[in-house]
Amino acid sequence: MATRRNVAGGILGCLLLLAAAGWSADKEVAKGIWQVGVIDPIGLRECSGVAAVRGRTNLFWMHSDGHRPVLYLVGRDGRDGRQYVIEGVALVDWEDLATDYRGHLYVADIGNNEAQRVELAVHQIPEPDLAKPEYPLQVIRSWRLRFPGAPFDCESLFIHEGYGYVISKVFNDAAAELYRFPLQPADKPVVLERLGAMSITSPVTGADISPDGRYLGVAAKNGVYLFEVQGRPVNAIGKPPAVARFKDRHIEGICYTPAGWIVTAETRHIFLFSERAFSRPKESKKP
């Protein structure tokens, strides 16, 4: 009888082979937007966050919205490879997942429906080693975050050059706002630093920055916004973004890949937003 470890290893091997072969059943659903997969794992009922596996182009880390501390390895086509349990932390509302591209993942326990929470949390964990079988993940470091003013809802986190960045999720055509906090060890709660308002008036559900820091991608209810920030996320303040308008029952997660932006939705669909999907701002020739 096959052991659970052998079965998991076999599934992972298939995922790696499919990724290496560039296997896909992609179909274009809008200009420059391709449906590349459907999320298979039962536990990923609402895939809220996604981050690319370091060194891979067709493998991703995903998690479900809520309090379950489970990290999933998923192929670009949506097939499940492994599951990792995060130990030693109680999550309230895990809304996003980020990477620093240096071997660490960041768990964004930042959901704040109806602005009831006065303190949010971000936890750093090691990115799992794919050469090893499934094993529990331990939290390396945590940050408790407080608001500089009235509490707000939040579903997005990205990491860049020693800072964590979050974007407020706002409603009623209000402008989303960008905040940051330093990734230095902190024994006390850290107050988020407000950087300013962004040119987004749709509720923001996810964000990621390219490894070179050039592009910031933001997922919102009505599509994906792309800012050319040139290594400085603050450059997104007041800057008109390139926009790919698209609705699929509330898109949630987003991450950068060399081929474009991978976006997940509550429908369990996985999309790839290519450069052709974006309408460029008038003052910029290319996003």
N, C-alpha and C positions, 0 to 999 in steps of 0.2 A: 504494500500500500504506500502511495506517495505521501511524504510528510508535507506539512503546511509550508515548511521552508523550501522544499523542492518545488512545490507548486508555485510559490511566490517567485522563486528564482527563474522558473520557466517562463512565467508571464513577463517578468522584467526582460529576459533574454529576447522574447518576441518583440517587445516594445523597442528595444535597442536596435534589433534588426530592421524593423519597419522604419524607424527613424533614419537609420543609415541609408536605407534604400530610397528614402524620400517618398514612401507610400502615402497616398491620400486619396480621398474621394471628394475633392474640393468641388464646390459649385458656386458660381458667382450669383449673389442674391441682390446686389445693387452695384452701382459703378465702383469698381475697385475694392468691393467687400466680398469676401469669400467665406462661405460656411465650410469649415475644414473638419468638423467633428461634432459628435454629440456625447456629452459626459455620461459615462457608464456607471461609475461607482454609486451604489444605492445611498451611501452616506452623504454624498454630495448633492443633496436635494436642492440647495441653493448655493451654488459656488460663488462665494463673495470675494475671494481674493486669489490672485494667480501671480506666480513669479517664475521666471525661466530657470531651469537647472543650469548651474554654472558649467560652461564648456559644451553645452548641448543646444541644439536649435529646435528640436521637436519633442522635448520632454519638459514637463512643468510641474511645479509644486502648486497644489490647490488646497483649499479648505472650505468648509461650509459655514454659512452665517450662523451666529449663535455662540453657545458656550462649550461645544464639544472640542476638546484639545487634540484633534486628530489632523495630521498632515498627510496629504495624499500625493503620490507620484502618478502623473497622468500623461499619456501620450497626446500629441497634437490632435489625434483622431478621437480622443476622449476615453480611450481604453485605460483601465486601471492596472498599475503595476504593484505598488506597495502602499502600506499605511504605517505611519509612525505616530505613536502616542507621546504627547508632551507631558512630562511629569513635573510635579512640584509647583503648579500654578493653577489657580481657579479663574477661569475666564467668565466675564459677564456677557460681552457681545463682541466676538471676534469678527471684524469687518474687512480687514485687508491684510495683505502679506507683502513684505518688501525684502529686497536683497541689497547688500552693499557690494556685490560682485567679488567679495574677498573671502567667501566661505561662511558667511553669517546670513541668517534669515531673521526677520523682525515680525513678530506677532503683534498686530494692531488691535488691541482690546479697547476700541475707541467708539463703538456704537453708543449713541445717546438719544434714543427715541424720546420725544417729548421733552428733551433737555432735563431729564430727571437726575442725571449723574453730575456730581460736582468735581469728580476726579476720574481721569482716564488712565490707561496704562499701555505701555509698549514693552515687549519682552524680546530679548535677543537670544536666539538658539543657534547651535551649530547646524550648518547645512549637512544633511545626511550623506554619508559616504556610500555611493552606489556599489562599491566593491564588496561591501559587507551586507549580511542579511538584515532584516528589520531589527531595530533595537530602539529602546526608549530614548527620547530626547530630553536633555536637561537644560533648564534655563540658565544662561550664562550671566545675564544682567537684566535689570528691569528699571524702567523709568515711570514714575507716577507724574501725571500731567494735570495741571490745573489751568483754568481759563483766566485771561487777563481782564475779563468783564463777565457778562452774562453767559451761562453755559449754552452750548450749541451742539447740534447733531454733527456727526463726523463719520465718514466711511472710507477715507483715503489716507495712505501713508506712502511716502517714498524717502529714500536715503541718499544723501549726497554730501561728500566731503566733510564728514564730522558732524552732520546735522540730520535730524529727522524732520520731515515736513508733513503737515497735514492741511487739508483743505476743508473748510466748513461745507456742510450740506444744507443749503438754504432753499426756501420755497417762496412762492408768490412773487417771482421775478426779481428777487433780491440778488445782488452780486455775491458770488462765492468769494471767500477770503482765504489768503494763504498765511499759515503760521509755521513757526519752526521751534525746535528745542535742541540744545547741544547734546551730543552723545557721550558726554563725560560722565563718569560715575557720580551718582547723586543719592545721598541718604535721605534727602527730604524731597517733597514734591517740587517739580519744576513748573514755573509759569510759562505758558506758551507765549512766544513773541509774535505779535501781529506784524506782518510785512505789508499788507495792503489788499485791495480788492482786485479781483481778476475779471476779465471780460467774459464771464460765464454766468448766465442767469437761470440755468437749469440745475436741478439737484445733482451734485457730484457724488459718484459712487465708487470711484477708484482712480489711482494715479500711478505713474511710473516715469522714471527718467532713464534715458539711454546711458549705457556705460561710459561714454565719453562726455556726458553732461550736456550735449548739444540740444537735445530735444526733450521736452516734457509733454507726455501724453496724459490727458485727463478724460475719463469716461463720465458721462452724465446721462440723464434719462433720455435726452434727445439726440445722442450721438457721441462722437469723440472729438476733442479739441486738441490741437497740436501747436505748442509754443516752441519757437526757436529761442532758447535761453542762453546758449553759448557758455555753459558751465556755471551760470549764476541764476538759480531759480527765481530770485527776486526780479529778474528781467521779464517775468511773466506778468508782473503787476502793470495793469493798464495797457498791455500790448494786445493788439488784435490777433487772435490765433487763426490758423487754418482749421477748417471745420468739415467733418464728415457727418452729415445728418443721417440718423438711422435710429429706428425704434424696434426693439424686440422684447417687449414686456419687461422693461427695466434691465438694461445691461449693467453688470456689476463689477467685474474684475478686468484689469488691463495690465499688460506687460510688453516690454519692448523685445523684438527679435530682429535680426538683420533683414528678414523678409517683410517686416511691417509690424503692426501692433496686434497682439493676440488679445481678444476680448471675449469674456464669458457672459452668459445671460441666464436669467431665471428659467428660461425655456430649456436649459441644459445645452443649448447650442454653443459651439466655439467658433468664433469668427476671426478672420485675418483681415485687418484694414491695411491695404497697400497705399503707397503714396498717391496713386491715382484716385483714391476715394476722397481726397481732401480738396476743398475749394480754398484757394490761397487768399490771404488778405491782400487788398489792393496795393499796399505799399511794398509788398515782398514778392519777389519773383519766384522764390522757392522756399518751402518751409524747412 
